[in-house]
Structures are given as structure tokens and as C-alpha cells.
Amino acid sequence: MKASQFFVSTLKEAPADAEVVSHKLMTRAGLIKKLGAGIYNYMPMGLRVIRKVEAIVREEMNRAGAVEVAMPVVQPAEFWQETGRFDKMGPELLRIQDRHGRDFVIQPTSEEVVTDIARQELRSYKQLPKNLYQIQTKFRDERRPRFGLMRGREFIMKDAYSFDRDQEAAKASYQVMAQAYRRIFDRFGLTYRAVAADSGAIGGDLSEEFQVIAATGEDAIVYCPQSDYAANMEKAEALAPAGLRPAAAQALAKTPTPGKSTCADVAQLLGVALQTTVKSLVLATDETNEAGEIVKTQVWLLLLRGDHDMNEIKVSKVPGLAGFRFATVGEIEDHFGCKPGYLGPLQLQKPVKLVVDREVAVMADWICGANAIDFHMTGVNWGRDLPEPEVVADLRNVVAGDRSPDGQGELAIERGIEVGHVFYLGTKYSKAMNATFLGEDGKPAFFEMGCYGIGITRLPAAAIEQNHDDRGIIWPDAIAPFTVVVCPIGMDRSAEVKAAAEQFYGDLLAAGVDVLLDDRGERPGAMFADWELIGVPHRVVISDRGLKEGQLEYQHRRDTTATKVATADILAHIKGRLTP
């Protein structure tokens, strides 16, 4: 490709609404152009990146035995009504009607449609396993679209769905996809982690997220540097403390803490470590009748160490706490006789269900609210001042330095951007849609399913968040819009430079290198600035002076200075620098 024939459109300044690096640089480099809130044109430079991402994904999915299909963006609501998701999903599911008043959705995902295909086409166990995938446009009506392609409303996604005869076969299909994903992300040339993820209401342990490591990542990734353990914050387990609970050494006392309603403030006032304090979190669960009216409410008290944060996913798995909400001020005052800020498990007005984090269960001489404004209880001990806790669970987010669950060292935490997810579904959708096949015993059985997604348009944004500097983007070779850019200086004025540039450009094309020749006649500074902003990883500069010396200048996008290479050796030099 020659730049004069292509569409190169760069900006010196990012738009005012661009908040993150990827949004700023993708807009400035002319990869995307905003059309509406969370909706973007993929400009020619950006589309080349997207197509390279798609090609890698498609090759590895096909290699893993998946079969490509294309399911409609606009889908009849009746399939979503079969599973109940038409009503259960919130306003992020865009619902529309046609001229006849029939309901449709703009798909954010395609479990219903692919399950309908399976129940019509896969009639016997002999046709299994099957994995159907698509690379298709999706739409999610985000309340507040932001961060460019990181959280847009319209996006491109690869979604795959496996169908198997039983759980064992489904788990085998899951592992095939998990390995295919590792090959895909290895080929992208990005630093990533595959982390164990929470399986939600479906349960089970077969769920992994693929996270591109970036300081600006929205997700916290927990890992052990000494082992392969990795999980997202929701899933990461905080091990039970080692050792026995110390014996009580302090007397119970109601201690004045005027104006100090947080654990940190109380610890500072009393001159003690924050780890000796306990925070009280009050939740509630509601029991409803068939009409959806609340007929009974249960109030719960959770106790966590003062320096720890509650993990809502873990809490929701405590028996009885599924679907919990935070208690109202009225409910709190009714049960504790006090406003939030000074709450604790002693001297309650009404009984509550108590759930204690593992760390708190082995604490002695701890501090908590006294259920009286401006007072806290100090020297609190289990067995003496309170009955031993009946329900002890892992309720907290892990912190750096916690022991790794695999016993191989201590945990560390870094930030990541989720760009892929593999997930075992079981029979959730096949049962809801009565999707069955005839088993080997001649009886109908529900398909065991898995789903596997990759954010095609999100991935380039994640790559930029990981790979950039103050000059612009730094693409890995595999997904760069062009792998090499040839920059001739004075091509319009020098026949020798023009001839050399055309010759080298042709040599690269013949060698199968994805190359662009910048024949626009731009000044060197402007030309170099464009390609540094766009992020083409390899640059070759051809000039009259260099040709007279028998040399060209090569520079990788990460290099601080150019390297002079003999004209006769430049092609071999480029090939040696390209990522296999």
C-alpha cells in the first residue's frame, strides 16, 4: 500500500471527551471516528488492525475444530422470551419493534439463537461434539458509554458455543477452547494472564478470563509470582489464617471515640493498628410472594477486619445471602438502636444473623462499634463477650501479601483489561429452550453447553493501553495496521531516492511483508510524527545522503535511535527483527 492511495488522517489534539490513553490515541491516529455516543466508525487504519485480530482468532478457532456461522444482529424476541432474558435483562438490552408491532432485540450475545440452531439440527449424540462460532457486531445500550472502544455501545465480538452429550465431554470441549485462547493471545504479542473467574449463579469452577495487563486496567488481577495461580479479585480466595486465636488479654470497655466513625479514624485516635479494628456491614434479604410483594425481611450483620473490603460475590454465596441488599438506615436503627458509623454485634435492639470473616473469627481483643454515638467497644473477645460465631466464611477481597491458595508463596495484585472469557454453561439454555438430542440409550437429553467470547474491537484498545509512549501507539507486529513503513526523504525531488524507495518497497512486498510506502512528500518531522503516533513497529528511512553512503536507517518503534544498515543488508535486517 502507498500512503497517497490510503487514508491517513492524524490529529494533533485528542477530543475533549477522550478520557483514557487508548481513546485519545485511536482518535488522534485516525483509527476510529466518533459517530454517536459509544458508536464509532472504524476508519481504514483501525479496520486493518481489527481485521488482523479477526484473522488470528479465526485461524485458531478453525484449528481447534470450531465451525463458523453468522447469526443475525436483529433477533426475534420470542427466543429471548423462552429463556426469560427478554424481561430479566435491564435496559442495556436494546428492544425494538417492527412495523407489525413484533418485538425484536439487537443482540448483545447469541445463546438463544445458537441453541435454537442446535435443537433443530443436532438430533443425535453421533453429531456431537459441535462448536459454532461467529465474529459479529453486537450492541449493548450502556448507560454511560465511555473510554472509546473500551466501553462502547456497538462492538465486534467473537462468540463461540459448544454442544456436548454430557458434563465430561463438555469439560473436554472447554479445555480445547481454553488452550486455543492461549494460542490466540500468545500470537497477539501482548502480555496477558488467564485468570480463574467466578461462575456466577451457574456455579462450578470452569470459568477463566483473559486479561491484558495494563496499569490503567479496570480489573484487579490476583496472582502468585512463585506459581501459576491467577484469579480475578471476585474469585481469589483468602485462606483461613494459620495458627490459633490468641487468649484474651484485655478487659471489655466502652471507650469514647467522639466524631470518629471509621475504623481508620478510631485506630488513629486510640493509637492502635487498623488490623485490630472490626467493621460492621449491615445487609438485608427480602422474601416475596407471587405478586412480588415483600412479606419478610431478614437483617444480617457481617464482620470484617477494619483494613479489609467486602467481596460482594463471596458474600452472595453465603447460604441465605443470595440477592442481598444493603440495609436501610431505618432497618439499621431498628435493630441496632444507632445510626451507621458506630455499629457492632454487642447489645442489639433486635436479633440479626451474624456472619464473620475468617480473619475476624481468630482475632482477640478487637475493637468495634458500641451501638452508641461517639463510642466504641475495646477488648472484645469471642467466647467471653460474644458467643462463638456460628457462620464463618471468606467474605473479603484478598490483599497483596496474603498467602497463595496453592501454598507456593504470597499473592501480588496488578491491573488488567478483560478481553476474553471462557465459560461452562451446563444446561441453563438447553433446558430453558427444551433443546435435546437422542442419547446413546435412545432417550432425549439436554445439551451440555459452553460459551467463549473475545472482544475483537476491545482488544486493540487494550493493546494500546499496554503499549504506548508520549509519541503514540506501539503496536505488536501481529496486529499493527502495517508492519513496516518506508519513509523516503525528498522522494518528490530525488530520482535516486524515489527509485530506491520503490525498489525496497517491492522487495518487502515480494517477501510477504505488510509494508506501506509513504509517498506523500511530507517533511521528515511531520512524516515521522505520523508513523510514531500510528505506531507502525518498523521504520526504514531512505535519503540521498544515506544512499551515497550505501546505507539506510532502520528504527524499531521502541528504539530510541536509528541504526544504519547497509543497503544490501536491509531486507535481511528487517526480516531478523520481525516477530515470527
C-alpha positions in Angstrom: 0.0 0.0 0.0 1.1 3.5 -0.8 0.2 6.3 1.6 -1.0 8.5 -1.2 -3.6 5.9 -2.1 -4.5 5.1 1.5 -6.5 7.1 4.1 -4.1 8.7 6.6 -5.8 11.2 8.9 -4.0 12.2 12.2 -4.8 14.9 14.7 -2.5 16.9 17.0 -5.1 17.0 19.8 -7.4 14.4 21.2 -11.1 15.2 21.5 -12.3 16.7 24.8 -14.4 13.6 25.7 -11.4 11.2 25.4 -10.5 10.1 28.9 -8.2 7.1 28.6 -5.0 6.7 26.5 -6.4 4.3 24.0 -9.4 6.5 23.2 -7.1 9.6 22.8 -4.5 7.8 20.6 -7.0 5.8 18.5 -8.8 9.1 17.6 -5.6 11.1 17.1 -4.1 8.3 14.9 -7.2 8.2 12.7 -8.2 4.6 13.7 -11.7 5.5 14.8 -14.1 8.4 14.4 -17.0 9.1 16.7 -20.4 8.9 15.1 -22.6 9.0 18.3 -22.3 8.2 22.0 -20.4 4.9 22.2 -20.7 4.4 18.4 -17.6 4.7 16.1 -16.7 4.5 12.5 -13.7 2.1 12.1 -11.5 4.1 9.8 -9.2 2.3 7.3 -6.2 2.3 9.6 -8.2 1.0 12.5 -10.0 -1.5 10.4 -6.7 -3.1 9.3 -5.9 -3.7 13.0 -9.4 -5.2 13.6 -9.1 -7.5 10.5 -5.7 -8.8 11.7 -7.2 -9.5 15.2 -10.1 -11.3 13.5 -7.7 -13.3 11.2 -5.7 -14.7 14.2 -8.9 -15.6 16.1 -10.5 -17.2 13.0 -7.3 -19.3 12.3 -7.1 -20.6 15.8 -10.8 -21.3 16.2 -10.8 -23.3 13.0 -7.7 -25.1 14.1 -9.5 -26.0 17.3 -12.3 -27.6 15.3 -14.9 -24.8 15.7 -17.2 -24.1 12.8 -18.0 -20.5 11.7 -21.6 -19.3 11.3 -23.2 -15.8 11.2 -26.2 -15.1 13.4 -28.4 -12.0 12.9 -27.7 -8.8 14.7 -31.5 -8.3 14.9 -33.2 -11.3 16.6 -36.8 -12.1 17.3 -37.7 -11.5 20.9 -39.5 -14.9 21.2 -36.2 -16.8 21.6 -35.2 -14.4 24.4 -38.6 -14.8 26.0 -38.1 -18.6 26.1 -35.1 -18.2 28.4 -36.7 -15.2 30.3 -33.8 -12.9 29.4 -36.1 -10.6 27.5 -37.7 -9.5 30.8 -34.7 -10.2 33.1 -32.1 -8.2 31.3 -32.0 -4.5 32.1 -32.1 -1.5 29.7 -28.7 -2.5 28.3 -30.7 -4.9 26.1 -32.0 -2.8 23.2 -35.6 -3.8 22.4 -37.3 -2.7 19.2 -40.5 -3.4 17.3 -41.0 -3.8 13.6 -43.8 -2.2 11.6 -46.2 -5.0 12.6 -45.6 -4.4 16.3 -43.5 -7.5 16.8 -40.7 -7.4 19.4 -37.0 -7.8 18.5 -33.7 -7.3 20.2 -30.4 -6.0 19.0 -28.1 -8.8 20.1 -25.5 -8.3 22.8 -24.8 -12.1 22.6 -26.4 -15.1 20.9 -27.0 -18.0 23.3 -30.7 -18.2 22.4 -30.2 -18.2 18.6 -27.4 -20.8 18.6 -29.4 -23.0 21.0 -32.3 -22.8 18.5 -29.9 -23.9 15.7 -28.7 -26.8 17.8 -32.2 -28.1 18.8 -33.2 -28.1 15.1 -30.0 -29.5 13.6 -28.2 -31.6 16.2 -30.6 -34.6 16.7 -28.2 -37.4 17.8 -25.3 -37.9 20.1 -23.4 -39.0 16.9 -23.3 -35.4 15.8 -21.6 -34.2 18.9 -19.4 -32.5 20.0 -20.0 -29.3 18.0 -18.7 -25.8 18.4 -20.3 -23.0 16.5 -18.7 -19.5 16.5 -19.2 -16.1 14.8 -17.4 -12.8 14.6 -20.3 -10.4 14.6 -21.4 -6.9 15.6 -23.1 -6.6 19.0 -24.9 -3.8 20.8 -25.2 -3.1 24.5 -27.0 0.0 25.4 -24.6 1.3 28.1 -26.0 3.9 30.4 -22.7 5.8 30.1 -20.6 4.8 27.2 -17.0 5.9 27.7 -13.4 5.2 27.0 -13.8 4.8 23.3 -13.8 1.2 22.2 -13.2 0.0 25.8 -16.8 0.6 26.7 -18.7 1.4 23.6 -22.3 0.5 22.8 -21.7 -1.1 19.4 -18.8 -3.5 19.2 -17.5 -6.6 17.4 -17.1 -9.8 19.3 -16.1 -13.4 18.6 -18.6 -15.6 20.5 -18.5 -19.4 20.3 -20.8 -22.0 21.8 -20.0 -25.7 22.3 -22.6 -28.5 22.5 -21.8 -31.8 24.2 -23.5 -35.0 25.3 -22.5 -34.9 29.0 -20.5 -33.0 31.5 -17.3 -34.9 30.9 -17.4 -34.2 27.2 -18.3 -30.5 27.9 -15.3 -30.1 30.1 -13.1 -31.6 27.4 -14.5 -29.1 24.9 -13.9 -26.3 27.5 -10.2 -27.3 27.8 -9.9 -27.3 24.0 -11.1 -23.7 23.9 -9.0 -22.7 26.9 -5.9 -23.9 25.1 -7.0 -22.3 21.8 -7.4 -19.0 23.7 -3.8 -19.2 25.0 -2.6 -19.7 21.4 -4.6 -16.7 20.3 -3.3 -14.4 22.9 0.2 -15.6 22.5 0.0 -14.7 18.8 -1.3 -11.2 19.6 2.1 -10.4 21.2 0.6 -8.9 24.3 1.4 -9.5 28.0 -1.7 -11.3 29.4 -2.9 -13.5 32.2 -5.5 -16.2 32.1 -7.2 -15.9 35.5 -9.8 -18.0 37.3 -13.1 -16.2 37.3 -16.4 -16.5 39.2 -19.0 -18.6 37.5 -21.9 -16.7 38.9 -25.3 -18.3 39.5 -24.4 -21.3 37.4 -21.7 -22.5 39.8 -18.7 -24.7 39.1 -15.1 -23.8 38.6 -14.9 -23.7 34.8 -14.6 -20.1 34.0 -11.5 -18.1 33.0 -10.9 -14.5 32.0 -8.1 -13.4 29.7 -6.7 -10.1 30.9 -4.3 -7.9 29.1 -2.0 -6.4 31.7 -2.1 -2.6 31.9 -1.7 -0.1 34.6 -4.9 1.6 33.5 -6.9 -1.7 33.7 -10.3 -1.7 35.3 -9.9 -5.1 36.9 -7.7 -6.2 39.7 -5.8 -9.5 39.0 -4.5 -11.6 41.8 -1.6 -13.9 41.1 1.3 -15.7 42.7 4.8 -14.8 41.3 6.1 -18.1 42.5 3.4 -20.3 40.8 0.8 -20.4 38.0 -2.0 -19.3 40.4 -4.1 -16.4 39.0 -7.6 -15.3 39.6 -9.7 -12.1 39.4 -10.5 -10.3 42.6 -14.0 -11.7 42.7 -12.7 -15.3 42.6 -9.4 -15.1 44.5 -9.7 -17.0 47.8 -8.4 -15.6 51.1 -7.1 -18.5 53.0 -8.1 -19.1 56.6 -5.5 -17.7 59.0 -2.8 -20.0 60.2 -2.5 -20.6 63.9 -4.8 -20.5 66.9 -6.7 -17.5 68.3 -4.7 -15.7 71.0 -6.1 -15.7 74.5 -7.9 -12.6 75.7 -5.6 -10.1 77.4 -7.8 -7.0 77.7 -11.0 -6.2 79.6 -14.1 -5.2 77.7 -14.6 -1.5 77.8 -16.9 1.1 76.3 -14.4 3.7 75.1 -15.2 7.3 74.0 -14.4 8.0 70.3 -16.0 11.4 69.7 -16.6 12.1 66.0 -14.6 9.0 64.9 -17.0 6.8 62.8 -14.5 5.0 60.6 -12.1 2.2 61.6 -9.1 4.2 60.4 -10.1 7.2 62.5 -10.7 5.1 65.6 -7.4 3.3 65.2 -5.6 6.6 64.8 -7.3 8.1 67.9 -6.6 5.1 70.1 -3.0 4.7 68.7 -3.6 1.1 67.6 -3.1 -0.8 64.4 -6.0 -0.7 61.9 -5.8 -4.5 61.9 -7.2 -4.6 65.5 -10.5 -3.0 64.5 -13.6 -4.7 63.1 -16.0 -3.1 60.7 -19.8 -3.9 60.7 -21.7 -4.2 57.5 -25.5 -4.5 57.7 -27.3 -6.3 54.8 -30.9 -7.4 54.3 -32.6 -10.1 52.3 -36.3 -10.0 51.3 -38.8 -12.8 50.9 -41.5 -12.0 48.4 -44.8 -13.6 47.4 -46.0 -14.5 43.9 -47.1 -10.9 43.3 -43.5 -9.7 44.1 -44.5 -8.1 47.4 -42.1 -8.2 50.3 -43.6 -10.4 53.0 -40.5 -10.9 55.2 -37.1 -9.2 55.7 -34.1 -10.7 57.4 -31.3 -8.3 58.6 -27.7 -9.6 58.6 -24.5 -8.3 60.3 -21.2 -9.0 58.6 -17.9 -8.5 60.5 -14.7 -7.8 58.6 -11.3 -6.6 59.8 -11.0 -2.9 59.6 -8.4 -2.9 56.8 -10.3 -5.4 54.6 -13.0 -4.8 51.9 -16.1 -6.9 51.4 -16.3 -9.1 48.3 -19.9 -9.0 47.1 -19.6 -12.2 45.0 -18.3 -14.2 48.0 -21.0 -12.7 50.3 -23.7 -13.6 47.8 -22.6 -17.3 48.1 -23.2 -17.4 51.8 -26.3 -19.6 52.4 -29.3 -17.2 52.6 -27.5 -14.1 51.3 -28.1 -14.6 47.6 -29.8 -11.4 46.2 -28.8 -9.4 49.3 -29.1 -5.6 49.5 -27.6 -3.1 51.9 -30.0 -2.4 54.8 -31.8 0.9 55.0 -31.0 3.5 57.8 -34.4 2.7 59.2 -33.7 -1.0 59.4 -30.3 -0.4 61.0 -31.7 1.9 63.6 -34.5 -0.5 64.4 -32.0 -3.4 65.0 -29.0 -1.6 66.5 -30.6 1.5 68.1 -27.9 3.6 66.4 -27.0 5.2 63.1 -24.2 3.8 60.9 -20.7 4.6 62.0 -20.8 3.1 65.5 -22.3 -0.3 64.9 -21.2 -3.6 66.4 -22.5 -7.0 67.5 -23.0 -6.2 71.2 -26.2 -5.0 72.8 -28.5 -5.2 69.9 -32.1 -4.0 69.9 -33.3 -6.9 67.8 -31.6 -10.1 66.7 -29.7 -10.3 63.4 -28.0 -13.1 61.6 -24.3 -12.9 62.2 -21.7 -13.8 59.5 -18.0 -13.5 60.4 -15.0 -13.3 58.1 -12.3 -15.9 58.7 -9.8 -13.3 59.9 -12.2 -11.9 62.5 -13.0 -15.3 63.8 -9.4 -15.7 65.1 -9.0 -12.2 66.5 -8.7 -11.4 70.1 -9.0 -8.0 72.0 -10.6 -6.4 68.9 -12.4 -3.0 68.6 -15.9 -2.5 67.2 -18.8 0.0 67.4 -20.7 0.2 70.7 -24.1 0.9 69.1 -23.9 4.3 70.7 -22.9 7.5 69.0 -19.3 8.5 69.8 -18.4 5.2 71.5 -16.6 2.0 70.5 -16.1 -1.2 72.4 -12.4 -2.2 73.0 -11.1 -5.5 74.2 -13.9 -7.6 72.6 -13.3 -11.3 72.7 -15.2 -14.4 71.3 -16.5 -16.8 73.9 -16.3 -14.3 76.7 -18.2 -11.2 75.4 -19.9 -12.9 72.4 -20.8 -16.4 71.6 -18.5 -18.2 69.2 -19.6 -17.3 65.7 -21.8 -19.9 64.0 -21.2 -18.8 60.4 -17.6 -18.2 59.4 -16.8 -17.6 55.7 -14.4 -16.0 53.3 -16.0 -12.6 52.9 -13.2 -10.3 51.8 -11.1 -9.2 48.9 -7.6 -10.5 49.1 -4.7 -8.1 49.5 -1.1 -8.2 48.4 0.9 -10.3 50.7 -1.8 -12.8 51.5 -0.8 -16.5 51.2 -1.4 -18.0 47.8 -4.1 -20.7 47.9 -1.8 -23.1 46.3 0.8 -22.7 49.1 3.5 -21.6 46.7 4.1 -18.1 48.0 2.4 -14.7 48.6 -0.1 -13.0 46.4 0.5 -9.9 44.3 -2.0 -7.7 42.6 -1.9 -6.0 39.2 -4.4 -4.3 36.9 -5.8 -5.9 33.8 -8.3 -5.4 31.0 -10.7 -8.3 30.2 -10.6 -9.1 26.5 -11.7 -12.7 26.6 -13.8 -15.2 28.7 -14.3 -18.9 28.5 -17.3 -20.3 30.4 -19.0 -23.6 31.1 -22.8 -23.1 30.8 -24.1 -26.5 31.5 -27.8 -27.0 30.6 -29.0 -23.5 31.5 -30.1 -22.6 28.0 -30.8 -26.1 26.6 -33.3 -26.7 29.4 -34.9 -23.3 29.1 -35.4 -23.9 25.3 -36.1 -27.6 25.5 -33.1 -28.3 23.3 -32.4 -32.0 23.3 -30.7 -34.7 21.3 -31.2 -38.5 21.3 -28.6 -40.1 23.5 -26.9 -43.5 23.1 -29.7 -45.0 25.1 -32.3 -43.7 22.7 -33.6 -41.2 25.3 -33.7 -37.4 24.9 -31.0 -35.5 26.8 -30.3 -31.8 27.2 -27.1 -30.4 25.6 -24.2 -29.5 27.9 -23.0 -26.1 26.7 -20.1 -23.8 27.0 -19.6 -20.2 25.7 -16.4 -18.5 24.7 -16.0 -14.8 23.9 -13.3 -12.4 22.7 -13.8 -8.6 22.4 -12.4 -8.1 18.9 -12.7 -4.3 18.9 -11.9 -4.0 22.6 -8.6 -5.8 22.1 -6.8 -3.1 20.1 -7.8 -0.6 22.8 -6.3 -2.9 25.4 -3.2 -3.3 23.4 -2.7 0.4 23.2 -3.2 0.8 27.0 -0.4 -1.7 27.4 1.8 -0.4 24.6 2.3 3.4 24.2 4.6 6.2 25.0 4.4 10.0 24.8 4.7 9.9 21.0 1.9 7.5 20.4 1.0 3.8 19.9 3.5 0.9 19.8 1.8 -2.0 18.1 3.0 -5.6 18.4 3.9 -6.9 14.9 0.9 -9.3 14.7 -1.8 -6.7 14.9 -0.1 -3.5 13.6 -2.0 -1.7 10.8 1.2 -2.0 8.8 4.3 -3.9 9.9 6.9 -1.7 8.1 6.7 1.8 6.9 9.2 3.1 4.3 9.9 6.8 4.7 11.8 8.3 1.7 13.0 11.9 2.4 12.6 14.2 -0.7 11.1 11.4 -2.8 9.5 14.1 -5.0 12.8 15.9 -5.6 15.3 13.0 -5.9 15.0 10.4 -8.6 17.6 8.2 -6.7 15.5 8.3 -3.5 12.3 7.5 -5.4 13.9 4.6 -7.3 15.4 3.1 -4.1 12.2 3.5 -2.2 10.1 1.8 -4.9 12.7 -1.0 -5.2 12.8 -1.6 -1.4 9.0 -1.4 -1.2 8.7 -4.0 -4.0 11.3 -6.3 -2.3 9.3 -6.2 1.0 6.0 -6.9 -0.8 7.7 -9.9 -2.6 8.9 -11.1 0.8 5.4 -11.1 2.1 5.9 -8.2 4.5 2.9 -5.9 5.2 4.5 -2.6 4.1 3.4 0.9 3.5 5.4 3.4 1.4 4.9 7.0 2.5 5.0 8.8 -0.9 3.0 11.8 0.3 6.1 14.2 0.1 5.7 15.2 3.7 8.6 16.9 5.6 10.6 14.4 7.6 9.4 15.7 11.0 5.8 15.5 10.1 6.2 12.1 8.4 8.0 10.5 11.4 5.5 12.0 13.8 2.6 10.5 11.9 4.0 7.0 12.0 5.1 7.2 15.6 1.6 8.3 16.5 0.0 5.5 14.4 2.5 3.1 15.9 3.9 1.1 12.9 6.6 -1.0 14.6 9.3 -0.9 12.0 10.5 2.1 10.0 13.1 2.4 7.3 14.3 5.9 6.2 15.8 6.4 2.7 17.7 9.6 2.0 20.1 11.0 -0.6 22.9 11.2 2.0 22.3 7.6 3.1 22.3 6.3 -0.4 25.6 7.9 -1.2 27.0 6.2 1.9 25.4 2.9 0.8 23.2 2.9 4.0 19.6 3.1 5.0 18.3 3.9 8.5 16.2 1.3 10.4 14.4 2.1 13.7 12.0 0.0 15.7 9.2 1.9 17.3 10.7 1.1 20.8 14.2 2.1 19.8 15.5 5.5 21.0 17.8 5.9 18.0 18.1 4.7 14.4 20.5 2.1 13.2 22.4 2.5 9.9 22.3 -0.7 7.8 24.0 -1.4 4.5 21.6 -1.1 1.6 22.4 -4.7 0.6 21.6 -6.0 4.1 18.4 -4.1 4.9 15.9 -6.7 3.8 17.7 -9.4 5.9 17.9 -7.0 8.8 14.1 -6.3 8.7 13.3 -10.0 8.5 15.5 -10.6 11.5 13.6 -8.0 13.5 10.1 -9.1 12.6 8.3 -11.2 15.3 7.8 -14.7 14.0 
